[in-house]
Amino acid sequence: MTARALLYDAFMTPLGWLGLDRARHRLVEGLSGDVLEVGTGTGLLPSYPPSVASTVAIDIDPDMLARARLRRPGVTLLQADVQQLPFPDRSFDAVVSCLVFCSVEEPARGLAEIRRVLRPGGQLRMLEHVRSPRPALAHLQDGLNPVWCRMSGGCRLNRETVPLVEAAGFRIVQRAQHLREVVEELVAVPV
């Protein structure tokens, strides 16, 4: 296992204690059918409910996938990019994304791919940190973003994900904001 995967887990563990683990559980609750998990990282999402027939999880980083393989028996893990998904149209009943779109180079392209692989009536479930609507906090995020982006391997503190989701042809049907509106939990459906 690489240092990057270990550092990622070390960074995420305290966030889990502070509420991220509960949010991850909410993200997968009630899902059924065939599920695609994009950006699995080191495999920190909890087990899917028994109503999920199959789970495919992807990540672009082979070192993260190596760690995920230890945590996610029974899940098909593939090295792939959300911006160019290797699946036929309408392959999945749900797509799950947890703290992924902050680091996707072309988020509109990734969201278009997700929309393509979702079946009619399918759901996109996301948990993402976003740019704050509060001016002072947004200004701080904007200022820290260049340094943070370099240190974190491409994570952007100030990405405005919700408008990107809507522009990609999704309608948000459920939305919850946390931590001074810097964290978004949402469920969206293709329109």
PyMOL commands that set and color helices and strands:
alter all, ss='L'
color gray80, all
select helices_A, chain A and resi 3-28+62-71+107-117+135-152+161-167
alter helices_A, ss='H'
color red, helices_A
select strands_A, chain A and resi 33-38+52-59+76-79+92-98+118-129+170-178+183-190
alter strands_A, ss='S'
color yellow, strands_A
deselect
rebuild
show_as cartoon
